[in-house]
Structure formats: structure tokens, C-alpha cells
Amino acid sequence: MIDFFKDLFSFLKKRKKFWLLPIIIVLLLLGTLLVLSQGSAVAPFIYTIF
């Protein structure tokens, strides 16, 4: 998994696509939030946001 992030960062660095980095970070955070809240009591409140 770490190799994937190394390859991704090297791609962004080589192609000068640093504007993609905030989009990737936000998508990762939203995905993590959905996965972690799936089995909790907070899930109904999270799903109303989306």
C-alpha cells in the first residue's frame, strides 16, 4: 500500500499535477469517514449529509 502512495506522489511530482493532491486527500477522508461510521450510532446522521 505504501508503494502505491509513493508511485502516486512521484507521478504528481513528475507531471506537476499538485492540484490533484487536495482532491485525493478529501476523497480519502470521506471514504474513511464512511467506512468507520458504518457500524456506529452516528451512521444515520452521516448518511443524511450525503
PDBQT receptor file of N, H, CA, C and O in Angstrom, charges set to zero:
ATOM      1  N   MET A   1       0.819  -1.190   0.000  1.00  0.00    +0.000 N 
ATOM      2  CA  MET A   1       0.000   0.000   0.000  1.00  0.00    +0.000 C 
ATOM      3  C   MET A   1       0.870   1.264   0.000  1.00  0.00    +0.000 C 
ATOM      4  O   MET A   1       0.525   2.270  -0.620  1.00  0.00    +0.000 OA
ATOM      5  N   ILE A   2       1.993   1.192   0.701  1.00  0.00    +0.000 N 
ATOM      6  H   ILE A   2       2.274   0.375   1.204  1.00  0.00    +0.000 HD
ATOM      7  CA  ILE A   2       2.893   2.344   0.740  1.00  0.00    +0.000 C 
ATOM      8  C   ILE A   2       3.504   2.574  -0.642  1.00  0.00    +0.000 C 
ATOM      9  O   ILE A   2       3.749   3.716  -1.031  1.00  0.00    +0.000 OA
ATOM     10  N   ASP A   3       3.749   1.496  -1.378  1.00  0.00    +0.000 N 
ATOM     11  H   ASP A   3       3.550   0.569  -1.061  1.00  0.00    +0.000 HD
ATOM     12  CA  ASP A   3       4.290   1.638  -2.728  1.00  0.00    +0.000 C 
ATOM     13  C   ASP A   3       3.334   2.402  -3.634  1.00  0.00    +0.000 C 
ATOM     14  O   ASP A   3       3.757   3.179  -4.490  1.00  0.00    +0.000 OA
ATOM     15  N   PHE A   4       2.037   2.172  -3.435  1.00  0.00    +0.000 N 
ATOM     16  H   PHE A   4       1.692   1.541  -2.740  1.00  0.00    +0.000 HD
ATOM     17  CA  PHE A   4       1.036   2.883  -4.230  1.00  0.00    +0.000 C 
ATOM     18  C   PHE A   4       1.126   4.388  -3.999  1.00  0.00    +0.000 C 
ATOM     19  O   PHE A   4       1.085   5.175  -4.945  1.00  0.00    +0.000 OA
ATOM     20  N   PHE A   5       1.249   4.782  -2.722  1.00  0.00    +0.000 N 
ATOM     21  H   PHE A   5       1.282   4.143  -1.954  1.00  0.00    +0.000 HD
ATOM     22  CA  PHE A   5       1.327   6.200  -2.406  1.00  0.00    +0.000 C 
ATOM     23  C   PHE A   5       2.639   6.815  -2.895  1.00  0.00    +0.000 C 
ATOM     24  O   PHE A   5       2.669   7.976  -3.304  1.00  0.00    +0.000 OA
ATOM     25  N   LYS A   6       3.709   6.046  -2.854  1.00  0.00    +0.000 N 
ATOM     26  H   LYS A   6       3.685   5.103  -2.522  1.00  0.00    +0.000 HD
ATOM     27  CA  LYS A   6       4.982   6.529  -3.393  1.00  0.00    +0.000 C 
ATOM     28  C   LYS A   6       4.876   6.745  -4.897  1.00  0.00    +0.000 C 
ATOM     29  O   LYS A   6       5.332   7.764  -5.416  1.00  0.00    +0.000 OA
ATOM     30  N   ASP A   7       4.272   5.785  -5.598  1.00  0.00    +0.000 N 
ATOM     31  H   ASP A   7       3.901   4.957  -5.176  1.00  0.00    +0.000 HD
ATOM     32  CA  ASP A   7       4.095   5.919  -7.037  1.00  0.00    +0.000 C 
ATOM     33  C   ASP A   7       3.176   7.096  -7.373  1.00  0.00    +0.000 C 
ATOM     34  O   ASP A   7       3.433   7.846  -8.315  1.00  0.00    +0.000 OA
ATOM     35  N   LEU A   8       2.125   7.246  -6.609  1.00  0.00    +0.000 N 
ATOM     36  H   LEU A   8       1.917   6.637  -5.844  1.00  0.00    +0.000 HD
ATOM     37  CA  LEU A   8       1.196   8.349  -6.841  1.00  0.00    +0.000 C 
ATOM     38  C   LEU A   8       1.886   9.696  -6.645  1.00  0.00    +0.000 C 
ATOM     39  O   LEU A   8       1.730  10.605  -7.459  1.00  0.00    +0.000 OA
ATOM     40  N   PHE A   9       2.651   9.819  -5.559  1.00  0.00    +0.000 N 
ATOM     41  H   PHE A   9       2.778   9.080  -4.897  1.00  0.00    +0.000 HD
ATOM     42  CA  PHE A   9       3.344  11.079  -5.313  1.00  0.00    +0.000 C 
ATOM     43  C   PHE A   9       4.403  11.356  -6.376  1.00  0.00    +0.000 C 
ATOM     44  O   PHE A   9       4.575  12.501  -6.793  1.00  0.00    +0.000 OA
ATOM     45  N   SER A  10       5.110  10.323  -6.814  1.00  0.00    +0.000 N 
ATOM     46  H   SER A  10       4.971   9.392  -6.475  1.00  0.00    +0.000 HD
ATOM     47  CA  SER A  10       6.113  10.533  -7.866  1.00  0.00    +0.000 C 
ATOM     48  C   SER A  10       5.449  10.929  -9.186  1.00  0.00    +0.000 C 
ATOM     49  O   SER A  10       6.000  11.727  -9.945  1.00  0.00    +0.000 OA
ATOM     50  N   PHE A  11       4.272  10.376  -9.457  1.00  0.00    +0.000 N 
ATOM     51  H   PHE A  11       3.825   9.728  -8.840  1.00  0.00    +0.000 HD
ATOM     52  CA  PHE A  11       3.526  10.775 -10.651  1.00  0.00    +0.000 C 
ATOM     53  C   PHE A  11       3.124  12.244 -10.567  1.00  0.00    +0.000 C 
ATOM     54  O   PHE A  11       3.293  13.002 -11.523  1.00  0.00    +0.000 OA
ATOM     55  N   LEU A  12       2.584  12.639  -9.400  1.00  0.00    +0.000 N 
ATOM     56  H   LEU A  12       2.447  12.023  -8.623  1.00  0.00    +0.000 HD
ATOM     57  CA  LEU A  12       2.171  14.031  -9.224  1.00  0.00    +0.000 C 
ATOM     58  C   LEU A  12       3.361  14.978  -9.333  1.00  0.00    +0.000 C 
ATOM     59  O   LEU A  12       3.244  16.072  -9.886  1.00  0.00    +0.000 OA
ATOM     60  N   LYS A  13       4.500  14.553  -8.805  1.00  0.00    +0.000 N 
ATOM     61  H   LYS A  13       4.595  13.664  -8.356  1.00  0.00    +0.000 HD
ATOM     62  CA  LYS A  13       5.698  15.391  -8.832  1.00  0.00    +0.000 C 
ATOM     63  C   LYS A  13       6.250  15.515 -10.253  1.00  0.00    +0.000 C 
ATOM     64  O   LYS A  13       6.628  16.602 -10.691  1.00  0.00    +0.000 OA
ATOM     65  N   LYS A  14       6.291  14.387 -10.966  1.00  0.00    +0.000 N 
ATOM     66  H   LYS A  14       5.984  13.504 -10.611  1.00  0.00    +0.000 HD
ATOM     67  CA  LYS A  14       6.863  14.382 -12.307  1.00  0.00    +0.000 C 
ATOM     68  C   LYS A  14       5.992  15.158 -13.295  1.00  0.00    +0.000 C 
ATOM     69  O   LYS A  14       6.504  15.905 -14.129  1.00  0.00    +0.000 OA
ATOM     70  N   ARG A  15       4.685  14.979 -13.196  1.00  0.00    +0.000 N 
ATOM     71  H   ARG A  15       4.269  14.372 -12.519  1.00  0.00    +0.000 HD
ATOM     72  CA  ARG A  15       3.757  15.628 -14.131  1.00  0.00    +0.000 C 
ATOM     73  C   ARG A  15       3.317  17.020 -13.675  1.00  0.00    +0.000 C 
ATOM     74  O   ARG A  15       2.592  17.715 -14.388  1.00  0.00    +0.000 OA
ATOM     75  N   LYS A  16       3.762  17.421 -12.478  1.00  0.00    +0.000 N 
ATOM     76  H   LYS A  16       4.351  16.857 -11.899  1.00  0.00    +0.000 HD
ATOM     77  CA  LYS A  16       3.402  18.720 -11.897  1.00  0.00    +0.000 C 
ATOM     78  C   LYS A  16       1.886  18.873 -11.769  1.00  0.00    +0.000 C 
ATOM     79  O   LYS A  16       1.306  19.881 -12.172  1.00  0.00    +0.000 OA
ATOM     80  N   LYS A  17       1.277  17.859 -11.206  1.00  0.00    +0.000 N 
ATOM     81  H   LYS A  17       1.749  17.040 -10.878  1.00  0.00    +0.000 HD
ATOM     82  CA  LYS A  17      -0.178  17.844 -11.001  1.00  0.00    +0.000 C 
ATOM     83  C   LYS A  17      -0.509  17.961  -9.518  1.00  0.00    +0.000 C 
ATOM     84  O   LYS A  17      -1.331  17.206  -8.997  1.00  0.00    +0.000 OA
ATOM     85  N   PHE A  18       0.130  18.901  -8.846  1.00  0.00    +0.000 N 
ATOM     86  H   PHE A  18       0.797  19.514  -9.269  1.00  0.00    +0.000 HD
ATOM     87  CA  PHE A  18      -0.077  19.049  -7.410  1.00  0.00    +0.000 C 
ATOM     88  C   PHE A  18      -1.486  19.524  -7.066  1.00  0.00    +0.000 C 
ATOM     89  O   PHE A  18      -1.901  19.412  -5.912  1.00  0.00    +0.000 OA
ATOM     90  N   TRP A  19      -2.219  20.043  -8.025  1.00  0.00    +0.000 N 
ATOM     91  H   TRP A  19      -1.882  20.134  -8.962  1.00  0.00    +0.000 HD
ATOM     92  CA  TRP A  19      -3.586  20.464  -7.763  1.00  0.00    +0.000 C 
ATOM     93  C   TRP A  19      -4.497  19.266  -7.507  1.00  0.00    +0.000 C 
ATOM     94  O   TRP A  19      -5.592  19.434  -6.968  1.00  0.00    +0.000 OA
ATOM     95  N   LEU A  20      -4.066  18.063  -7.882  1.00  0.00    +0.000 N 
ATOM     96  H   LEU A  20      -3.177  17.927  -8.319  1.00  0.00    +0.000 HD
ATOM     97  CA  LEU A  20      -4.859  16.859  -7.624  1.00  0.00    +0.000 C 
ATOM     98  C   LEU A  20      -4.751  16.386  -6.173  1.00  0.00    +0.000 C 
ATOM     99  O   LEU A  20      -5.618  15.658  -5.691  1.00  0.00    +0.000 OA
ATOM    100  N   LEU A  21      -3.704  16.794  -5.490  1.00  0.00    +0.000 N 
ATOM    101  H   LEU A  21      -3.000  17.386  -5.882  1.00  0.00    +0.000 HD
ATOM    102  CA  LEU A  21      -3.452  16.328  -4.131  1.00  0.00    +0.000 C 
ATOM    103  C   LEU A  21      -4.587  16.663  -3.155  1.00  0.00    +0.000 C 
ATOM    104  O   LEU A  21      -4.991  15.774  -2.405  1.00  0.00    +0.000 OA
ATOM    105  N   PRO A  22      -5.125  17.887  -3.118  1.00  0.00    +0.000 N 
ATOM    106  CA  PRO A  22      -6.246  18.149  -2.202  1.00  0.00    +0.000 C 
ATOM    107  C   PRO A  22      -7.495  17.329  -2.518  1.00  0.00    +0.000 C 
ATOM    108  O   PRO A  22      -8.227  16.934  -1.611  1.00  0.00    +0.000 OA
ATOM    109  N   ILE A  23      -7.735  17.074  -3.796  1.00  0.00    +0.000 N 
ATOM    110  H   ILE A  23      -7.141  17.395  -4.533  1.00  0.00    +0.000 HD
ATOM    111  CA  ILE A  23      -8.893  16.270  -4.186  1.00  0.00    +0.000 C 
ATOM    112  C   ILE A  23      -8.729  14.844  -3.682  1.00  0.00    +0.000 C 
ATOM    113  O   ILE A  23      -9.679  14.258  -3.162  1.00  0.00    +0.000 OA
ATOM    114  N   ILE A  24      -7.547  14.286  -3.827  1.00  0.00    +0.000 N 
ATOM    115  H   ILE A  24      -6.776  14.762  -4.249  1.00  0.00    +0.000 HD
ATOM    116  CA  ILE A  24      -7.273  12.924  -3.371  1.00  0.00    +0.000 C 
ATOM    117  C   ILE A  24      -7.398  12.833  -1.858  1.00  0.00    +0.000 C 
ATOM    118  O   ILE A  24      -7.956  11.866  -1.340  1.00  0.00    +0.000 OA
ATOM    119  N   ILE A  25      -6.887  13.824  -1.148  1.00  0.00    +0.000 N 
ATOM    120  H   ILE A  25      -6.434  14.610  -1.568  1.00  0.00    +0.000 HD
ATOM    121  CA  ILE A  25      -6.948  13.809   0.316  1.00  0.00    +0.000 C 
ATOM    122  C   ILE A  25      -8.399  13.878   0.791  1.00  0.00    +0.000 C 
ATOM    123  O   ILE A  25      -8.781  13.153   1.709  1.00  0.00    +0.000 OA
ATOM    124  N   VAL A  26      -9.206  14.739   0.179  1.00  0.00    +0.000 N 
ATOM    125  H   VAL A  26      -8.896  15.329  -0.566  1.00  0.00    +0.000 HD
ATOM    126  CA  VAL A  26     -10.614  14.859   0.577  1.00  0.00    +0.000 C 
ATOM    127  C   VAL A  26     -11.368  13.561   0.287  1.00  0.00    +0.000 C 
ATOM    128  O   VAL A  26     -12.183  13.129   1.103  1.00  0.00    +0.000 OA
ATOM    129  N   LEU A  27     -11.113  12.943  -0.845  1.00  0.00    +0.000 N 
ATOM    130  H   LEU A  27     -10.452  13.294  -1.508  1.00  0.00    +0.000 HD
ATOM    131  CA  LEU A  27     -11.774  11.679  -1.161  1.00  0.00    +0.000 C 
ATOM    132  C   LEU A  27     -11.382  10.577  -0.179  1.00  0.00    +0.000 C 
ATOM    133  O   LEU A  27     -12.227   9.781   0.230  1.00  0.00    +0.000 OA
ATOM    134  N   LEU A  28     -10.116  10.529   0.196  1.00  0.00    +0.000 N 
ATOM    135  H   LEU A  28      -9.430  11.176  -0.136  1.00  0.00    +0.000 HD
ATOM    136  CA  LEU A  28      -9.663   9.543   1.176  1.00  0.00    +0.000 C 
ATOM    137  C   LEU A  28     -10.314   9.774   2.542  1.00  0.00    +0.000 C 
ATOM    138  O   LEU A  28     -10.718   8.821   3.209  1.00  0.00    +0.000 OA
ATOM    139  N   LEU A  29     -10.415  11.034   2.955  1.00  0.00    +0.000 N 
ATOM    140  H   LEU A  29     -10.087  11.809   2.414  1.00  0.00    +0.000 HD
ATOM    141  CA  LEU A  29     -11.038  11.341   4.243  1.00  0.00    +0.000 C 
ATOM    142  C   LEU A  29     -12.528  11.000   4.246  1.00  0.00    +0.000 C 
ATOM    143  O   LEU A  29     -13.035  10.459   5.229  1.00  0.00    +0.000 OA
ATOM    144  N   LEU A  30     -13.228  11.308   3.163  1.00  0.00    +0.000 N 
ATOM    145  H   LEU A  30     -12.815  11.747   2.365  1.00  0.00    +0.000 HD
ATOM    146  CA  LEU A  30     -14.650  10.968   3.086  1.00  0.00    +0.000 C 
ATOM    147  C   LEU A  30     -14.861   9.456   3.075  1.00  0.00    +0.000 C 
ATOM    148  O   LEU A  30     -15.779   8.951   3.721  1.00  0.00    +0.000 OA
ATOM    149  N   GLY A  31     -14.024   8.745   2.352  1.00  0.00    +0.000 N 
ATOM    150  H   GLY A  31     -13.279   9.156   1.827  1.00  0.00    +0.000 HD
ATOM    151  CA  GLY A  31     -14.122   7.289   2.332  1.00  0.00    +0.000 C 
ATOM    152  C   GLY A  31     -13.857   6.682   3.692  1.00  0.00    +0.000 C 
ATOM    153  O   GLY A  31     -14.551   5.756   4.111  1.00  0.00    +0.000 OA
ATOM    154  N   THR A  32     -12.855   7.200   4.382  1.00  0.00    +0.000 N 
ATOM    155  H   THR A  32     -12.291   7.952   4.041  1.00  0.00    +0.000 HD
ATOM    156  CA  THR A  32     -12.545   6.717   5.727  1.00  0.00    +0.000 C 
ATOM    157  C   THR A  32     -13.687   7.014   6.691  1.00  0.00    +0.000 C 
ATOM    158  O   THR A  32     -14.037   6.175   7.521  1.00  0.00    +0.000 OA
ATOM    159  N   LEU A  33     -14.262   8.198   6.582  1.00  0.00    +0.000 N 
ATOM    160  H   LEU A  33     -13.977   8.879   5.908  1.00  0.00    +0.000 HD
ATOM    161  CA  LEU A  33     -15.390   8.566   7.433  1.00  0.00    +0.000 C 
ATOM    162  C   LEU A  33     -16.573   7.634   7.215  1.00  0.00    +0.000 C 
ATOM    163  O   LEU A  33     -17.211   7.210   8.179  1.00  0.00    +0.000 OA
ATOM    164  N   LEU A  34     -16.872   7.314   5.974  1.00  0.00    +0.000 N 
ATOM    165  H   LEU A  34     -16.354   7.659   5.191  1.00  0.00    +0.000 HD
ATOM    166  CA  LEU A  34     -17.991   6.423   5.691  1.00  0.00    +0.000 C 
ATOM    167  C   LEU A  34     -17.738   5.010   6.190  1.00  0.00    +0.000 C 
ATOM    168  O   LEU A  34     -18.643   4.366   6.719  1.00  0.00    +0.000 OA
ATOM    169  N   VAL A  35     -16.521   4.526   6.026  1.00  0.00    +0.000 N 
ATOM    170  H   VAL A  35     -15.785   5.049   5.596  1.00  0.00    +0.000 HD
ATOM    171  CA  VAL A  35     -16.208   3.163   6.466  1.00  0.00    +0.000 C 
ATOM    172  C   VAL A  35     -16.239   3.064   7.992  1.00  0.00    +0.000 C 
ATOM    173  O   VAL A  35     -16.778   2.104   8.543  1.00  0.00    +0.000 OA
ATOM    174  N   LEU A  36     -15.670   4.039   8.662  1.00  0.00    +0.000 N 
ATOM    175  H   LEU A  36     -15.231   4.818   8.214  1.00  0.00    +0.000 HD
ATOM    176  CA  LEU A  36     -15.613   3.983  10.128  1.00  0.00    +0.000 C 
ATOM    177  C   LEU A  36     -16.967   4.207  10.779  1.00  0.00    +0.000 C 
ATOM    178  O   LEU A  36     -17.225   3.675  11.859  1.00  0.00    +0.000 OA
ATOM    179  N   SER A  37     -17.826   4.973  10.151  1.00  0.00    +0.000 N 
ATOM    180  H   SER A  37     -17.617   5.404   9.274  1.00  0.00    +0.000 HD
ATOM    181  CA  SER A  37     -19.123   5.267  10.764  1.00  0.00    +0.000 C 
ATOM    182  C   SER A  37     -20.207   4.279  10.339  1.00  0.00    +0.000 C 
ATOM    183  O   SER A  37     -21.359   4.411  10.751  1.00  0.00    +0.000 OA
ATOM    184  N   GLN A  38     -19.858   3.321   9.541  1.00  0.00    +0.000 N 
ATOM    185  H   GLN A  38     -18.922   3.214   9.206  1.00  0.00    +0.000 HD
ATOM    186  CA  GLN A  38     -20.852   2.391   9.006  1.00  0.00    +0.000 C 
ATOM    187  C   GLN A  38     -21.532   1.575  10.100  1.00  0.00    +0.000 C 
ATOM    188  O   GLN A  38     -22.742   1.355  10.034  1.00  0.00    +0.000 OA
ATOM    189  N   GLY A  39     -20.800   1.131  11.084  1.00  0.00    +0.000 N 
ATOM    190  H   GLY A  39     -19.818   1.310  11.138  1.00  0.00    +0.000 HD
ATOM    191  CA  GLY A  39     -21.384   0.290  12.112  1.00  0.00    +0.000 C 
ATOM    192  C   GLY A  39     -21.677   1.023  13.400  1.00  0.00    +0.000 C 
ATOM    193  O   GLY A  39     -21.949   0.374  14.410  1.00  0.00    +0.000 OA
ATOM    194  N   SER A  40     -21.635   2.325  13.416  1.00  0.00    +0.000 N 
ATOM    195  H   SER A  40     -21.414   2.852  12.595  1.00  0.00    +0.000 HD
ATOM    196  CA  SER A  40     -21.822   3.058  14.663  1.00  0.00    +0.000 C 
ATOM    197  C   SER A  40     -23.202   3.713  14.714  1.00  0.00    +0.000 C 
ATOM    198  O   SER A  40     -23.970   3.663  13.752  1.00  0.00    +0.000 OA
ATOM    199  N   ALA A  41     -23.490   4.317  15.841  1.00  0.00    +0.000 N 
ATOM    200  H   ALA A  41     -22.866   4.358  16.622  1.00  0.00    +0.000 HD
ATOM    201  CA  ALA A  41     -24.767   5.001  16.027  1.00  0.00    +0.000 C 
ATOM    202  C   ALA A  41     -24.803   6.332  15.288  1.00  0.00    +0.000 C 
ATOM    203  O   ALA A  41     -25.865   6.941  15.158  1.00  0.00    +0.000 OA
ATOM    204  N   VAL A  42     -23.656   6.784  14.807  1.00  0.00    +0.000 N 
ATOM    205  H   VAL A  42     -22.793   6.289  14.913  1.00  0.00    +0.000 HD
ATOM    206  CA  VAL A  42     -23.586   8.058  14.095  1.00  0.00    +0.000 C 
ATOM    207  C   VAL A  42     -23.963   7.894  12.624  1.00  0.00    +0.000 C 
ATOM    208  O   VAL A  42     -24.189   8.887  11.932  1.00  0.00    +0.000 OA
ATOM    209  N   ALA A  43     -24.033   6.667  12.142  1.00  0.00    +0.000 N 
ATOM    210  H   ALA A  43     -23.850   5.860  12.704  1.00  0.00    +0.000 HD
ATOM    211  CA  ALA A  43     -24.252   6.395  10.727  1.00  0.00    +0.000 C 
ATOM    212  C   ALA A  43     -25.484   7.094  10.148  1.00  0.00    +0.000 C 
ATOM    213  O   ALA A  43     -25.373   7.666   9.063  1.00  0.00    +0.000 OA
ATOM    214  N   PRO A  44     -26.649   7.083  10.801  1.00  0.00    +0.000 N 
ATOM    215  CA  PRO A  44     -27.800   7.774  10.193  1.00  0.00    +0.000 C 
ATOM    216  C   PRO A  44     -27.566   9.265   9.987  1.00  0.00    +0.000 C 
ATOM    217  O   PRO A  44     -28.081   9.841   9.029  1.00  0.00    +0.000 OA
ATOM    218  N   PHE A  45     -26.808   9.891  10.858  1.00  0.00    +0.000 N 
ATOM    219  H   PHE A  45     -26.390   9.423  11.636  1.00  0.00    +0.000 HD
ATOM    220  CA  PHE A  45     -26.542  11.311  10.717  1.00  0.00    +0.000 C 
ATOM    221  C   PHE A  45     -25.544  11.591   9.597  1.00  0.00    +0.000 C 
ATOM    222  O   PHE A  45     -25.648  12.601   8.901  1.00  0.00    +0.000 OA
ATOM    223  N   ILE A  46     -24.576  10.688   9.429  1.00  0.00    +0.000 N 
ATOM    224  H   ILE A  46     -24.492   9.867   9.994  1.00  0.00    +0.000 HD
ATOM    225  CA  ILE A  46     -23.583  10.846   8.362  1.00  0.00    +0.000 C 
ATOM    226  C   ILE A  46     -24.256  10.675   7.009  1.00  0.00    +0.000 C 
ATOM    227  O   ILE A  46     -23.978  11.434   6.081  1.00  0.00    +0.000 OA
ATOM    228  N   TYR A  47     -25.134   9.694   6.886  1.00  0.00    +0.000 N 
ATOM    229  H   TYR A  47     -25.360   9.078   7.640  1.00  0.00    +0.000 HD
ATOM    230  CA  TYR A  47     -25.775   9.420   5.595  1.00  0.00    +0.000 C 
ATOM    231  C   TYR A  47     -26.737  10.513   5.185  1.00  0.00    +0.000 C 
ATOM    232  O   TYR A  47     -27.007  10.662   3.993  1.00  0.00    +0.000 OA
ATOM    233  N   THR A  48     -27.273  11.292   6.132  1.00  0.00    +0.000 N 
ATOM    234  H   THR A  48     -27.054  11.170   7.100  1.00  0.00    +0.000 HD
ATOM    235  CA  THR A  48     -28.156  12.400   5.747  1.00  0.00    +0.000 C 
ATOM    236  C   THR A  48     -27.363  13.538   5.105  1.00  0.00    +0.000 C 
ATOM    237  O   THR A  48     -27.927  14.339   4.359  1.00  0.00    +0.000 OA
ATOM    238  N   ILE A  49     -26.069  13.617   5.387  1.00  0.00    +0.000 N 
ATOM    239  H   ILE A  49     -25.611  12.967   5.992  1.00  0.00    +0.000 HD
ATOM    240  CA  ILE A  49     -25.242  14.650   4.755  1.00  0.00    +0.000 C 
ATOM    241  C   ILE A  49     -25.095  14.379   3.280  1.00  0.00    +0.000 C 
ATOM    242  O   ILE A  49     -25.097  15.310   2.475  1.00  0.00    +0.000 OA
ATOM    243  N   PHE A  50     -24.966  13.110   2.905  1.00  0.00    +0.000 N 
ATOM    244  H   PHE A  50     -24.964  12.353   3.559  1.00  0.00    +0.000 HD
ATOM    245  CA  PHE A  50     -24.767  12.751   1.519  1.00  0.00    +0.000 C 
ATOM    246  C   PHE A  50     -26.059  12.391   0.861  1.00  0.00    +0.000 C 
ATOM    247  O   PHE A  50     -26.077  12.059  -0.324  1.00  0.00    +0.000 OA
TER     248      PHE A  50
